[in-house]
Amino acid sequence: MLTIKKLGLKWDDAAASTEEALDFPGLHGYVCANLSSPTPWDDLRVTTEAWGETPPEDMVEIAKSLATRLDERLSAGDTPWIPAPLEAPTEDFHPLQEWAVGYLERVFADDGAWFEGHDDSVAQALVPLMVLSGLFEEEQDMAELMADIPNVNRMAKDVPDLVVDLYGLIHLGDAD
């Protein structure tokens, strides 16, 4: 299992804690989405969107190291490590909720490219992440889905496979 420690990097909460900055699970989700994105990786875009300002160099190194390792797994069709318990978020700022927010932040930053030619498939695949993120809890349909805890737990357990499916859908043209 890949962890921040195994990357040989140290996550600096203080350096990463600007108001706009993603936490580590959020950054991980953002990087996973960025690798799946139809838009190529761009260091400046990643760091600006993930930190909202010029990040410390070691934070940029963490993003690049994560991207390298995750891309190896995704391009091989292997599921990525998710730095969060794969269970229904039960409190605010749950690591899986933060991960899903990071993933969706990247998707919505370039949603036209994500949905081009794959509208229904991408939309359907993103529903579990939308539920897990809690960003849409005010919408009736999402609130109903979020209230079904066994279903939300199933969605949470499926996140690694969902990441591989979205990567395949965007880059290979199907989710199988």
C-alpha positions in Angstrom: 0.0 0.0 0.0 1.3 3.4 -1.0 1.4 6.0 1.8 2.8 9.4 2.1 5.6 8.0 4.3 6.5 5.4 1.7 6.8 8.2 -0.8 9.6 9.5 1.4 7.8 12.8 1.7 6.4 14.6 4.8 3.0 16.3 4.6 3.3 19.7 6.2 -0.2 20.6 7.6 1.0 24.2 8.3 2.3 24.7 4.8 -0.8 23.2 3.3 -3.3 25.0 5.5 -4.2 28.1 3.6 -7.9 28.6 3.4 -8.1 27.5 -0.2 -5.7 24.6 0.1 -6.8 21.0 -0.1 -5.8 18.7 2.8 -3.9 15.5 2.0 -6.9 13.3 1.2 -8.3 16.2 -0.9 -5.0 16.6 -2.8 -4.9 12.9 -3.4 -8.5 12.9 -4.9 -7.6 16.0 -7.0 -4.5 14.2 -8.4 -6.5 11.0 -9.1 -9.0 13.1 -11.0 -6.3 15.1 -12.8 -4.8 11.9 -14.1 -8.2 10.7 -15.3 -8.9 14.1 -16.9 -9.0 14.4 -20.6 -6.9 17.6 -20.1 -3.1 16.9 -19.8 -1.3 17.5 -16.5 -0.1 21.0 -15.9 2.0 21.8 -12.8 0.9 25.4 -12.6 -2.8 24.5 -12.9 -2.5 21.7 -10.4 -0.7 23.7 -7.8 -2.9 26.8 -8.2 -6.1 24.9 -8.0 -5.0 22.7 -5.2 -3.5 25.5 -3.0 -5.1 28.6 -4.3 -1.7 30.4 -4.2 1.9 29.6 -4.8 2.6 26.5 -2.7 5.8 25.5 -0.9 8.1 23.5 -3.2 7.8 20.4 -1.1 4.0 20.4 -1.6 4.5 20.5 -5.3 6.9 17.6 -5.0 4.2 15.6 -3.1 1.7 16.3 -5.9 4.2 15.1 -8.5 5.2 12.0 -6.6 1.6 11.1 -6.0 0.9 11.6 -9.7 3.8 9.4 -10.8 2.8 6.5 -8.5 -0.9 6.8 -9.1 -0.5 7.0 -12.9 1.6 3.8 -12.8 -1.3 2.0 -11.0 -4.1 3.5 -13.1 -2.5 3.0 -16.5 -2.0 -0.7 -15.5 -5.7 -1.0 -14.5 -4.8 -1.4 -10.8 -6.9 0.3 -8.1 -5.3 3.2 -6.3 -4.8 3.5 -2.6 -7.3 5.9 -1.1 -6.0 7.7 2.0 -9.3 7.3 3.9 -11.5 4.7 5.4 -13.7 3.4 2.7 -16.9 3.9 4.7 -19.8 6.3 4.8 -18.6 9.7 6.1 -20.2 10.1 9.5 -18.8 13.5 10.4 -17.8 16.7 8.7 -14.3 16.7 7.3 -14.2 12.9 7.1 -11.1 11.9 5.0 -13.2 10.2 2.3 -15.5 13.2 2.1 -12.4 15.4 1.6 -11.0 13.0 -1.0 -14.3 13.1 -2.9 -14.4 16.9 -2.7 -10.8 17.1 -4.2 -11.7 14.7 -7.0 -14.9 16.7 -7.9 -13.1 20.0 -7.6 -10.8 18.9 -10.5 -13.8 17.5 -12.5 -15.8 20.7 -12.2 -12.8 22.9 -13.0 -13.0 21.4 -16.6 -16.3 19.7 -16.8 -16.8 20.3 -20.5 -13.9 18.2 -21.3 -14.9 15.4 -18.9 -18.4 15.1 -20.3 -17.6 15.5 -23.9 -18.6 12.3 -25.7 -19.3 10.5 -22.4 -22.1 12.5 -20.8 -24.3 9.7 -19.3 -21.4 7.4 -18.4 -19.4 10.1 -16.6 -22.4 11.5 -14.9 -23.5 8.1 -13.7 -20.0 7.2 -12.5 -19.7 10.5 -10.6 -22.9 10.0 -8.5 -21.2 8.1 -5.7 -18.5 10.7 -5.4 -21.2 13.4 -5.3 -22.9 11.6 -2.5 -19.7 10.9 -0.6 -18.6 14.5 -0.9 -21.6 15.9 0.8 -21.5 18.9 -1.6 -25.0 18.2 -2.8 -26.8 17.3 0.4 -29.4 20.1 -0.1 -30.6 18.4 -3.3 -33.6 16.1 -2.7 -32.3 13.1 -4.8 -28.8 13.3 -3.2 -30.3 13.6 0.3 -32.3 10.5 -0.3 -29.2 8.6 -1.5 -27.2 9.9 1.5 -29.8 8.7 3.9 -29.3 5.1 2.8 -26.2 4.3 4.9 -25.7 0.7 3.6 -25.8 2.0 0.1 -23.4 4.8 0.9 -21.0 2.3 2.5 -21.1 0.2 -0.7 -20.4 3.4 -2.7 -17.4 4.1 -0.4 -16.0 0.6 -0.8 -16.3 0.9 -4.6 -14.3 4.2 -4.8 -11.0 2.6 -5.9 -12.7 0.6 -8.7 -14.6 3.8 -9.7 -11.4 5.7 -10.1 -10.1 3.0 -12.4 -13.4 2.9 -14.3 -13.4 6.7 -14.9 -9.7 6.6 -16.0 -10.6 3.9 -18.5 -13.7 5.6 -19.7 -11.9 8.9 -20.4 -8.6 7.4 -21.7 -9.7 4.1 -23.3 -13.3 4.9 -24.2 -15.0 2.4 -21.9 -15.3 1.5 -18.2 -14.4 -2.2 -18.5 
